[in-house]
Amino acid sequence: MAILKTDSGSLGVTLTAGASSRRQAILSPASILGDRSEMLKYYEVGVNFQIESVVVIHNLPSLNKISPPEIFPEDSDALKLRKRLAVEDNAQKMGVLFSVSDTIGGVWRDLYLLKLINFGTEIAQEVLPSIGAYDTKRLSPGASFGIQLVDLGHGLLSSGDRVTIEISWAYQLDGFLRNPYRSQQVAIEGQFVPGPYGEPQRVAIGPVSTQLVAAGIDNKYLNLYNDGPDAVLLRIGGNALLSSYNMVIPPGANYWDFRIGSQQVSTIVKSGGTSASLMVAVASEVFSKSV
């Protein structure tokens, strides 16, 4: 398993007077991950996309300003909470409903309703802990994270009101090669095995067939590593063509102890690509003996 790509970022959505009360998707992993079709040709890919934080910043002068409750040092936590709830219950408020759709075009699942109150100043609230459990913060590539303004009896946003939702996200793509060629032989007495490999040589690959190993009478082994940026088409026997090749070597892939017999080996960059750089090491075949 290899880490193919990691990234992180943030986005923000600001709602002001006249904003719709309809639900809107504000985060789509698919749009952030982008086109993975080339990667999926060569790798089985696992996606770990996670919401890191959700902060709501709001200033609502159109609502009546509330006065904070009287909190005393000797008050218990339970009493402090009751006092806050009593003030909030009697205050004018509006809501932001957070929801998620687990698949593209799927049914929305409501997660958390945040009630917004006029505190007389701009307030920032981290709401991710209230939104849900671990599986809510991890989104599938086809999921959508959405918000919706909710009228709680005092209307929606009016002139001067502003609500901003800021979301931070991060993802990691893990993968392993689809059916990579692996034919390493163990050096058991009496077997033909690769001898010592020569020093790897860098070979530039382009759209014209490039010979790696000429045909000969001896069997050989190859160790190939594709530095990229494009995939390389490999042919054993004759010149490689876009329509005639035996194997695809994606960028970052290592093919080792590749027995080629006495045949010619050639390569060409994949269709649509521009160039690639191969590290090539060659070993002769030897007959193993006990030491």
Secondary structure, DSSP 8 states (H G I E B T S, - for coil): -EEEEEEEEEEEEEEETT---S-EEEE-HHHHH---HHHHHHEEEEEEEEEEEEEEEEE-TTS---------TT--HHHHHHHHHHHHHTS-EEEEEEEEESSTT--EEEEEEEEEE--SS-EEEE-HHHH--HHHHEE-TT-EEEEEEE--SS-S--TT-EEEEEEEEEEEEEEEESS---------TT-EEE------EEEEE-SS-EEEE---SS-EEEEEEEEEES-EEEEESS--BTTB-SEEE-TT-EEEEEEEET--EEEEE-TT---EEEEEEEEEEEE----
